Amino acid sequence: MILAAGFGTRLWPLTIDRTKPAVPFLNKPLIVYSVEYLRSFGVDEIIVNLHHQAESIVAILGDGSSFSVRISYSYESVIMGTSGALDLVRELLQDGTFIVMNGKLVTNIDLAAAMQLHRSRNALATLVLKQNVAREKFSKVFVDTEGNILGFGAYPEASEEPVPLMFTGIQIMEPEILKYVPRGVFSHSTIDVYPKAIACGERIASYVAEGEWHELSTLRRYLDASLQLLSKSGKDIVLGEGCSIEPTAHVRNSVLWKNVTVGKAARLNRVVIGDEVTVPPGTVLSDAVIVKYRDYKIERGQVVDGNLIVAL
């Protein structure tokens, strides 16, 4: 199951006209990375939960046949949370071990190795963790000497030692976990499900992963991850289809979606530019997101020359 029902508030305004997993990352929708990731480990049946701008996901994935998987959708009229989402489709999750992951991830974590550990530990659920070396704002996860999860804590301090562990948003579950999922109400797995299961003596295991993992829930993380992966090929800009940059313009460390036009002598650095935007000649801008303004309700930022500009 891929969790894709959030509003994408922290990625606004990139999520004005689409849900977060439909946002392009290196010219591919985020959710496609999740589908291809699961398929690479033999998963061929996927449920996607939807709420905000649901049609933007359906238009990308369809029935899944173009990705060699079968996709069904769970439409949430009210957002149900990371475990409430499971409650709505619990009848589809009864046949055996299943995987749940967030739809905002780009990763190459070895899911097969995590599954092997899960089965060897005879765990009710296994959470895939990573070391939070940068001490980013991800809740700490506490484990015992055998790797069983004890609980969840606050964000780490900047210089905290030892290096804290964090949850990657990838988890392996047995159907029996569903007895701990509340029925018919909003709930979160790390708040409402796992603590209850642990208190009842259930084994919730951890797999501490290596490999790349990018969680793209904020504008800054989105741009930083784009530039980090771009740098591996010696590039510093992403160009979508139909982009045009005037020869006198200077664009660095930036992501341009489809049909973007950058005018003469513009100077852009660390900028994300949405579909159909025209950047006027002489524009100087850094650390910002630009989308075409279409009478949207403005939550932050300012409208300039027909574009909505929001600081990172």
Long-range contacts (C-beta under 8 A, 24 or more apart in sequence): 1-46, 1-47, 1-48, 1-49, 1-85, 1-86, 1-89, 1-93, 1-98, 1-99, 1-100, 1-101, 2-31, 2-34, 2-35, 2-38, 2-46, 2-47, 2-48, 2-49, 2-101, 2-102, 2-103, 3-49, 3-82, 3-85, 3-100, 3-101, 3-102, 3-103, 3-169, 4-31, 4-48, 4-49, 4-50, 4-57, 4-103, 5-49, 5-50, 5-51, 5-52, 5-76, 5-79, 5-80, 5-85, 6-51, 6-52, 6-79, 6-104, 7-51, 7-52, 7-79, 8-52, 10-217, 10-218, 10-219, 11-216, 11-217, 11-218, 11-219, 11-222, 12-299, 12-300, 12-310, 13-274, 13-289, 13-291, 13-296, 13-299, 13-301, 13-308, 13-310, 14-219, 14-222, 14-272, 14-274, 14-289, 14-291, 15-52, 15-53, 16-291, 16-296, 17-53, 17-56, 18-53, 18-56, 19-50, 19-51, 19-52, 19-53, 19-54, 19-56, 19-57, 20-103, 20-104, 20-216, 20-217, 21-57, 21-103, 21-104, 22-53, 22-56, 22-57, 22-60, 23-216, 23-222, 24-240, 24-257, 25-106, 25-216, 25-222, 25-225, 25-226, 26-226, 26-229, 26-230, 26-238, 27-238, 27-240, 29-60, 30-103, 30-104, 30-105, 30-106, 30-216, 31-57, 31-60, 31-61, 31-103, 32-60, 32-61, 32-67, 33-105, 33-106, 33-107, 34-101, 34-102, 34-103, 34-105, 35-61, 35-64, 35-67, 35-69, 35-71, 36-67, 37-101, 37-105, 37-107, 37-108, 37-111, 38-69, 38-99, 38-101, 38-111, 39-67, 39-68, 39-69, 41-111, 41-112, 41-115, 43-69, 43-99, 44-68, 44-69, 44-70, 45-69, 45-70, 46-70, 46-71, 46-72, 47-71, 47-72, 47-73, 47-74, 47-89, 47-92, 48-72, 48-73, 48-74, 48-103, 49-73, 49-74, 49-75, 49-76, 49-80, 49-85, 49-88, 49-89, 50-74, 50-75, 50-76, 51-75, 51-76, 51-77, 51-78, 51-79, 78-186, 79-186, 80-185, 80-186, 80-187, 81-186, 81-187, 81-188, 81-192, 82-187, 82-188, 82-189, 82-190, 83-181, 83-182, 83-187, 83-188, 83-189, 83-192, 83-193, 84-181, 84-182, 84-185, 84-186, 84-187, 84-188, 86-178, 86-181, 86-189, 87-178, 87-181, 87-182, 87-183, 87-184, 87-185, 87-187, 90-178, 90-181, 93-173, 93-175, 93-178, 94-175, 94-178, 95-175, 96-174, 96-175, 97-172, 97-173, 97-174, 98-172, 98-173, 98-175, 99-170, 99-171, 99-172, 99-173, 100-170, 100-171, 100-173, 100-189, 101-169, 101-170, 101-171, 102-169, 102-170, 102-215, 104-169, 104-215, 104-216, 104-217, 105-168, 105-169, 105-170, 105-213, 105-214, 105-215, 105-216, 106-212, 106-213, 106-214, 106-216, 106-225, 106-229, 107-168, 107-170, 107-211, 107-212, 107-213, 107-214, 108-211, 108-212, 109-168, 109-170, 109-209, 109-210, 109-211, 109-212, 109-213, 110-209, 110-210, 110-211, 111-170, 113-207, 113-209, 114-170, 114-172, 114-207, 114-209, 115-172, 117-205, 117-207, 118-172, 118-205, 118-207, 121-147, 121-203, 121-205, 122-203, 123-172, 123-174, 123-203, 123-204, 123-205, 124-173, 124-174, 124-176, 124-177, 124-197, 124-202, 124-203, 124-204, 125-171, 125-172, 125-173, 125-174, 125-177, 125-194, 125-197, 125-202, 125-204, 125-205, 126-171, 126-172, 126-204, 126-205, 126-206, 126-207, 127-167, 127-168, 127-170, 127-171, 127-194, 127-204, 127-205, 127-206, 127-207, 128-167, 128-168, 128-170, 128-171, 128-172, 128-206, 128-207, 128-209, 129-165, 129-166, 129-167, 129-168, 129-206, 129-207, 129-208, 129-209, 130-165, 130-166, 130-168, 130-208, 130-209, 130-213, 131-163, 131-164, 131-165, 131-166, 131-208, 132-156, 132-163, 132-164, 132-165, 132-166, 133-163, 135-159, 135-160, 135-164, 136-166, 138-166, 138-167, 138-215, 139-166, 139-167, 139-190, 140-164, 140-165, 140-166, 141-165, 141-166, 141-167, 141-206, 143-206, 147-205, 147-206, 147-207, 147-208, 148-203, 148-204, 148-205, 148-206, 149-194, 149-198, 149-204, 149-205, 149-206, 150-198, 151-195, 151-198, 152-190, 152-191, 152-194, 152-195, 165-206, 165-208, 168-209, 168-213, 168-215, 169-215, 219-272, 219-289, 219-310, 219-312, 220-312, 222-255, 222-272, 223-253, 223-255, 223-270, 223-272, 223-312, 226-255, 227-253, 227-270, 240-275, 246-281, 249-279, 270-312, 277-307, 278-305, 278-306, 278-307, 279-307, 280-305, 285-309, 287-311, 287-312, 288-312
